[in-house]
């Protein structure tokens, strides 16, 4: 019987593991099907993490986190949790192999993944010119022109990153204003090789047997179409919350969710189910920043300690 089961090994899950073990919980295991660190490890530049005076990559930032957490007793199992249920005061975790682990409390910190734009040709050419990771695939377009689709922080940050590699970056956005932070927009405006294609939507991603060759864009106001010839399209239009683990046999969710599938929590990261906590990008109103996810994890862990103590 675990005191605390942590589902997800990103900043929220790792920080929760650190605080829970240092705070006195004896049996704390983090279940992460991949290498701990989370999706931030794919980021090319981080300059806003407190205490980091130098610009670092996501991999560099997260490198020491797992070792630090495990030093205080956090266990890590590289496996996938497919379902979480609760019977009386005990949580049951079902794994992909059908086995079950019981726990007194659970933290869900599975995060989110890039959302598809739903554009014709997106699926056909995914991995053949369509990408959701500039850090992973930007190098393949060195000195070439590419398109970035989106208008949030992620889209603008990746456009700036690609501008350092590619000869030109077209940023296609359906509005005439951006949802990104002012400082992020300022960085973009300083890049001479970024062209804004605003009030426009991508009608189709086109290509041939070798992959993407361009996109067809339509201006929402004039209805005029334009073909932009590029070998690469990077899609950043939001994220899908990874909440399948919370889905029950009858199709309902274990705890209360909002219309977007995000877990509803209070300021203490408590869900509607006692003993179940949520942290990071899976929760409502998540800022989707490493430092915020880490803070969520610390808060949830402290609350988990109090909850487990109350069961004694």
ZIURBEL-V104993 format. One line per field, one symbol per residue. phi: phi as a letter, one per 30 degrees, with the letter a starting at -180 (. if undefined). psi: psi as a letter, one per 40 degrees, with the letter a starting at -180 (. if undefined). Layout:
phi=???
psi=???
//
This chain:
phi=.ddbcccjcdeddddddddddddjddcbbccbdbdekiddddddbbbcdeicdcdbdddddcecdedddddcjdcbcdacdcabbbbhcccccccdcjdbbcbdbbccbdiabedddidejdddcdibkcbbbdddceddceiccbccckbcedddddddddddccdabcccbdccbccddeddddedddddcccdcchbbddaccabddkdblbccbdddcidcbccdbcbbccbbjbcddcedddcddjdcdbdbcdcidddbcdcidcdcejcbbbiddddhddhbedddddeddddddddeddddddd
psi=hidhhhhhfaddddddddddddeehdghhhhheahidaeeeehdhheehhehdihiiddddededddddddeehihhgihhdihihhbehihhhideeihhiidihhhfeaiihiiefihedddehefdhiehdddeddefhfiiihhhieadddddddddddedidihhhhieieiieiidddddddeehdfhhhgifiihdihiaadeaheaihihhddeeiihhhhiehhhhgfaihhgeddehideeiidihiaeeeihhiaeeehaehhehiiiaeeiifhefiddddddddddddddddddddee.
//
